[in-house]
Amino acid sequence: MQEGGDYFIDLKERAVSPTEEGIDKIERLLGIENLFDADPRLARHFEQALRAHALYRRDDHYIVKDGGDRHRR
């Protein structure tokens, strides 16, 4: 497992888990008390965004065409 400060990466499982510090940081940025007690879509979006940020690279795992359409390889 690799540590990224705000999250852990398990490359073997291709999984990302936020740390308590990472969760606290996103809650402050969103201005909410508890990410997981708020709208359930927020937690899902956060988890997907974190996974994309940590595991996928532009032009390797996805391509940006015409300024915004994303196509996975």
N, C-alpha and C positions, 0 to 999 in steps of 0.2 A: 504494500500500500504506500502511496506517496501522499505527503501532506502538502496542501496548498495554502495553509493559514486559515482560511475561512471554510475549507472543505477538505475531505479526504477523497482520494481517487484510488479505486481498485481496478487497475488496468486489465487484469485477468478476467474479471467479471464485467468490465466496461460499465462500472457503476460509480456514482459520485454521491457522497453523503455530506451535508453541511455540518460544520461544527457548531457548538453553542454560540461561539463568537460570530460565526457567519449568519446564523439565524438572528441574533441580536442586531447585527448590522443592517440586515434587510428590513427588520421591523422598524428600526429607527428611520431608515430611508423612506419607507412607506407610511410612517406615522401611525402605526398600529401597535397594540400591546402584545398580541399573540397571533402570529401568522397562521397557526393551525386552528384557531378558534374563529378567525375571520371567514370571509367568503371562501369556500373550499377551492374555488378556481384559482385564487391567489397562490396557494401552496402548490398546486399542480403546475401553474405557469412558472413559479420560482424554481421548482425541481427540474422542469424541462429546460429552462434557460441556463441553469447551472450545469446541467449535463451537456448541453450544446457548447457552452463556454469552455468546459474542462476537457471534453473528449473529441470534439469535432473541429477540423481546420478547414478554412475556406480554400477552395481550389483543390482540396484533397478529399474531403468527405462531402462537400457540397459546392455548387457553382452558382455564382450570382450572374444572371443574364439580364440585360436590358435594365440594369440599375436596381433590381429588386426581386425578380422571380427566382425562387430557390428550387433547385433540382438536385436531389441526392443521386450520387453515382451508384 
